[in-house]
Each structure stands twice: as structure tokens, then as C-alpha cells.
Amino acid sequence: MDRRVVAPLLDGVPYTNGPNNSHQYETTEALPAIYRCRHKHGGPEATLAEAKIRNELAAAKLREIKAQKELEELVPAEMTLLAINTHVKYVAQRLDELLRRGLIDKAWLDQCHARFVDIVADLSVQYGLEFVKTFAKPEDVQRLKNLGFPEQGFPERSIEAQIGES
């Protein structure tokens, strides 16, 4: 850098007259003016920190646009639940048809259902309300709380011990 480059950068910076018709500048005011970032083609001036901030804001906006685009591509939860419910109803109709034809043993299904209910009841007693909350409606959970159902369950009544008994 020589005086021909520095002189235009110092335009507008206050100075005091020095010896031999020289200009004396306060370094805290002159250095930022000298080391300021300038855009090409005579555009607006900006400091390096301002340029970094604008760059970060632009990157954040780009991430936001990408995230919004990805969210639009995802299937909404309502649509997913509708598809699952439709599938369950379809399978239930087919099961009813097989039962009507006598191709499935109804007694065996009832026995499986009873065993499932027993296991769920045992797990509910063993793990308490936290387990019940995974499958019960909130009003049913509240009803159990009102009846004094334990929060943590009874660890001495383990499902493994009961399976070993049967």
C-alpha cells in the first residue's frame, strides 16, 4: 500500500494538520477506514464482519427453505394414520370372512386373545401407569390413578416368573 491507495480510503476521516502540510489521523479511526472491505464494481462498502453476518443470514435462510421443502415432501401424520386404519379394517374384513368360512379356529383365536389380555394385565401391574399410558386413553389412565393404581408397579410380580409357572 502506498499513499495513492491509502489517501482515498481516508476521505471523510477527521485529521489534524501536522508538520510539512501532512495529515495526522487517530489510529482508532484511520485503521478501520483503511482495512474496510469494498465490493467490486463500485458497490456499497461493508466491513468484513457485516459481510460474514450477511453470509450467515443467507445460509440460515437457505437451510430454512430446504427444511420447508423436505417437510412438504413428507407424508402428513393424518394421512399415515388413515392408511394404517384402512389396512387394519381391510385385514379385519378378511379375517371375518375366513372365520365365516370356518378356515380359522375361533376357539384358538379366543384363547390367544385371553392370553394377550393376561400378559398386558401382568405388565401393567409390574410396570405401573407408565406402561398403561402407552396403550390406554388418558381418561382410563386417570380413572386408574383415582382407584390408586401404582405409578411404578410391583416389581416382585414379574412376568417371567408367571410364564415359568404356566
C-alpha positions as CSV (number, residue, x, y, z in Angstrom):
1,M,0.0,0.0,0.0
2,D,1.2,3.5,-0.8
3,R,-0.2,6.9,-0.4
4,R,-2.1,6.8,-3.6
5,V,-4.2,3.8,-2.3
6,V,-4.5,5.0,1.3
7,A,-5.4,8.6,0.6
8,P,-8.8,7.9,-1.0
9,L,-9.6,5.4,1.8
10,L,-9.0,8.2,4.4
11,D,-11.5,10.6,2.8
12,G,-14.0,11.6,5.5
13,V,-11.8,10.6,8.4
14,P,-11.0,13.5,10.7
15,Y,-7.4,14.6,10.9
16,T,-5.2,17.3,12.4
17,N,-2.6,19.3,10.5
18,G,0.9,18.1,11.1
19,P,4.4,19.3,10.1
20,N,5.1,19.9,6.4
21,N,1.5,20.1,5.5
22,S,0.8,16.5,6.5
23,H,-2.3,15.0,7.9
24,Q,-2.2,13.2,11.2
25,Y,-5.0,10.7,11.9
26,E,-6.2,8.9,15.1
27,T,-5.4,5.2,14.5
28,T,-8.7,4.0,16.0
29,E,-10.5,5.9,13.2
30,A,-8.0,5.5,10.4
31,L,-7.3,1.8,10.6
32,P,-10.9,0.7,10.2
33,A,-11.2,3.0,7.1
34,I,-8.1,1.6,5.6
35,Y,-8.9,-2.0,6.1
36,R,-12.6,-1.8,5.2
37,C,-13.8,-4.4,2.7
38,R,-15.0,-2.9,-0.6
39,H,-17.3,-4.6,-3.1
40,K,-16.3,-4.8,-6.7
41,H,-17.8,-2.6,-9.3
42,G,-18.1,0.4,-7.0
43,G,-20.8,-1.2,-4.8
44,P,-21.6,-0.3,-1.2
45,E,-18.9,-0.5,1.4
46,A,-19.1,-3.0,4.2
47,T,-16.9,-4.3,6.9
48,L,-15.7,-7.9,6.9
49,A,-17.9,-8.6,10.0
50,E,-21.0,-7.3,8.2
51,A,-20.2,-9.4,5.2
52,K,-19.9,-12.5,7.4
53,I,-23.2,-11.7,9.1
54,R,-25.0,-11.3,5.8
55,N,-23.4,-14.6,4.7
56,E,-24.7,-16.4,7.8
57,L,-28.2,-15.0,7.4
58,A,-28.3,-16.1,3.8
59,A,-27.1,-19.6,4.8
60,A,-29.7,-19.8,7.5
61,K,-32.4,-18.7,5.1
62,L,-31.3,-21.4,2.6
63,R,-31.4,-24.0,5.4
64,E,-34.9,-22.9,6.3
65,I,-36.0,-23.2,2.6
66,K,-34.5,-26.7,2.3
67,A,-36.2,-27.8,5.6
68,Q,-39.5,-26.4,4.4
69,K,-39.2,-28.3,1.1
70,E,-38.3,-31.5,2.9
71,L,-41.3,-31.1,5.2
72,E,-43.6,-30.6,2.2
73,E,-42.3,-33.9,0.8
74,L,-43.1,-35.9,4.0
75,V,-46.4,-37.6,4.3
76,P,-48.6,-35.9,7.0
77,A,-49.3,-37.9,10.1
78,E,-53.1,-37.8,9.5
79,M,-52.6,-39.5,6.1
80,T,-50.4,-42.1,7.6
81,L,-52.9,-42.9,10.3
82,L,-55.7,-43.1,7.7
83,A,-53.6,-45.6,5.7
84,I,-52.9,-47.7,8.8
85,N,-56.6,-47.7,9.8
86,T,-57.7,-48.6,6.3
87,H,-55.3,-51.5,6.3
88,V,-56.5,-52.7,9.7
89,K,-60.1,-52.6,8.5
90,Y,-59.2,-54.5,5.4
91,V,-57.4,-57.2,7.3
92,A,-60.3,-57.4,9.8
93,Q,-62.8,-57.9,7.0
94,R,-60.6,-60.7,5.5
95,L,-60.3,-62.3,8.9
96,D,-64.1,-62.2,9.4
97,E,-64.5,-63.8,6.0
98,L,-62.1,-66.6,6.9
99,L,-63.8,-67.1,10.2
100,R,-67.2,-67.3,8.5
101,R,-65.9,-70.0,6.1
102,G,-64.5,-71.9,9.1
103,L,-60.9,-71.7,7.9
104,I,-59.8,-70.3,11.2
105,D,-60.3,-71.9,14.6
106,K,-62.4,-69.3,16.6
107,A,-61.6,-71.1,19.9
108,W,-57.9,-70.8,19.3
109,L,-58.3,-67.0,18.5
110,D,-60.2,-66.5,21.7
111,Q,-57.5,-68.4,23.7
112,C,-54.8,-66.2,22.1
113,H,-56.8,-63.1,22.9
114,A,-57.3,-64.2,26.6
115,R,-53.6,-64.9,26.9
116,F,-52.7,-61.5,25.4
117,V,-55.1,-59.8,27.9
118,D,-53.4,-61.7,30.8
119,I,-49.9,-60.6,29.7
120,V,-51.0,-57.0,29.3
121,A,-52.6,-57.0,32.8
122,D,-49.4,-58.6,34.3
123,L,-47.2,-56.0,32.5
124,S,-49.5,-53.2,33.8
125,V,-49.2,-54.4,37.3
126,Q,-45.4,-54.9,37.0
127,Y,-44.6,-51.6,35.4
128,G,-47.4,-49.4,36.7
129,L,-49.1,-46.4,35.0
130,E,-46.1,-45.7,32.7
131,F,-46.8,-48.9,30.8
132,V,-50.6,-48.3,30.8
133,K,-50.1,-44.9,29.3
134,T,-48.6,-46.5,26.2
135,F,-51.9,-48.0,25.1
136,A,-54.8,-46.6,27.3
137,K,-56.8,-43.4,26.8
138,P,-56.0,-40.5,29.1
139,E,-59.3,-40.8,30.8
140,D,-58.7,-44.5,31.5
141,V,-55.3,-43.7,33.0
142,Q,-56.9,-41.0,35.2
143,R,-59.5,-43.5,36.3
144,L,-56.8,-45.9,37.4
145,K,-55.0,-43.2,39.2
146,N,-58.2,-42.3,41.1
147,L,-58.5,-46.0,42.0
148,G,-55.0,-46.0,43.5
149,F,-53.1,-47.8,40.7
150,P,-49.4,-47.6,41.4
151,E,-47.2,-45.3,39.3
152,Q,-44.2,-47.7,39.4
153,G,-45.9,-51.1,39.6
154,F,-45.0,-54.1,41.7
155,P,-41.5,-55.5,40.8
156,E,-42.0,-58.6,42.8
157,R,-44.7,-59.8,40.4
158,S,-42.6,-60.4,37.3
159,I,-44.0,-61.7,34.1
160,E,-41.0,-64.1,33.7
161,A,-42.0,-65.8,36.9
162,Q,-45.6,-66.2,35.9
163,I,-44.6,-67.6,32.5
164,G,-42.4,-70.1,34.2
165,E,-45.4,-71.2,36.3
166,S,-47.6,-71.8,33.3
